[in-house]
Amino acid sequence: MRQHFPCLPGETKLIASLLFSVAVLLIVVNSFKQNWVVYLSRREKLYSITYSALLFLTFLGLNVLITQTHLEHMLVVYHPPLQSFIQLNAIFGVVYFGMAFVSTLFPHADG
C-alpha cells in the first residue's frame, strides 16, 4: 500500500507551485553569482562567450520543446516529478548560461 502525505485534494498543486516558484527564485539568485568571470583570461572569455551562447540556445530549445509540444503532457502523465526536474534544469540552463554570456560580455568593475 502506498503512503501519501496528508493533504487536501487541492493542496498538492498549491504546494507544487510554491516549491517550483522557490526553485526558480533560487535559480535566478544563483545565476547572479558569477564572480569567476573576472579571473578569466581574454582567450578563456572568448571560449566562455561561445560556450555560454551555445548552451543558452540548447537549453532554450529544450525548454521550448518541453513546453510547446505534447511532450510536457506525456511527461506529466508518465512521471510528474521527472517533468518538473527536466523543466527546472532547462530553466536553470537558460538563466545561468544567459547570465554567463552577459556577464562575460559586460564585466562589472568592483569599486
C-alpha positions in Angstrom: 0.0 0.0 0.0 1.3 3.4 -0.9 1.7 6.1 1.8 0.7 9.7 0.9 1.3 12.9 2.7 -1.9 14.1 4.4 -3.1 16.8 2.0 -6.4 18.0 0.9 -7.1 17.4 -2.8 -6.4 21.0 -4.0 -3.3 21.4 -1.8 -0.9 19.3 -3.8 -1.0 21.7 -6.8 -0.5 24.6 -4.5 2.4 23.0 -2.7 4.0 22.0 -6.1 3.5 25.5 -7.4 5.1 27.1 -4.4 8.1 24.7 -4.5 8.5 25.3 -8.2 8.5 29.1 -7.6 11.1 28.9 -4.8 13.3 26.8 -7.1 13.1 29.3 -9.9 13.9 32.1 -7.4 16.9 30.3 -6.2 18.0 29.7 -9.8 17.9 33.4 -10.5 19.8 34.2 -7.3 22.4 31.6 -8.1 22.8 32.9 -11.7 23.8 36.4 -10.5 26.8 35.0 -8.5 29.3 34.6 -11.3 32.5 36.1 -9.9 34.6 33.6 -11.7 34.3 35.6 -14.9 36.6 38.3 -13.6 39.6 35.8 -13.3 39.4 34.6 -16.9 42.0 35.5 -19.5 41.0 37.0 -22.8 41.1 33.7 -24.6 39.1 32.0 -21.8 36.5 34.7 -22.1 36.1 34.1 -25.8 35.6 30.4 -25.1 33.1 31.3 -22.3 31.1 33.6 -24.6 30.9 30.9 -27.3 30.0 28.0 -25.0 27.6 30.2 -23.0 25.8 31.2 -26.2 25.6 27.6 -27.4 24.4 26.2 -24.1 21.9 29.0 -23.7 20.4 28.2 -27.1 20.4 24.5 -26.4 18.6 24.8 -23.1 16.2 27.4 -24.6 15.4 24.9 -27.3 14.9 22.1 -24.7 12.6 24.4 -22.7 10.6 25.3 -25.8 10.4 21.6 -26.9 9.1 20.6 -23.5 6.5 23.4 -23.0 5.3 23.8 -26.6 4.8 20.2 -27.7 2.8 17.3 -26.4 6.0 16.1 -24.6 5.1 18.0 -21.5 1.7 16.3 -21.3 3.3 12.9 -21.8 5.8 13.6 -19.1 3.2 14.8 -16.6 1.1 11.7 -17.2 4.1 9.4 -17.1 6.1 10.9 -14.2 5.3 14.4 -12.8 8.5 14.7 -10.8 10.6 13.9 -13.8 8.8 16.5 -15.8 9.4 19.1 -13.1 13.1 18.1 -12.8 13.6 18.4 -16.6 11.8 21.7 -16.8 13.8 23.1 -13.8 17.1 22.0 -15.4 16.1 23.7 -18.7 15.2 26.9 -16.8 18.4 26.8 -14.9 20.4 26.3 -18.1 18.7 29.2 -19.8 19.1 31.6 -16.9 22.6 30.6 -15.8 24.2 30.5 -19.3 22.3 33.6 -20.3 23.8 35.4 -17.4 27.2 33.9 -18.0 27.1 35.2 -21.6 26.0 38.7 -20.5 28.5 38.9 -17.6 31.3 37.9 -19.9 30.4 40.4 -22.5 29.9 43.2 -20.0 32.2 42.6 -17.0 31.5 44.7 -13.9 34.2 46.7 -12.1 34.3 46.2 -8.4 34.8 49.5 -6.7 
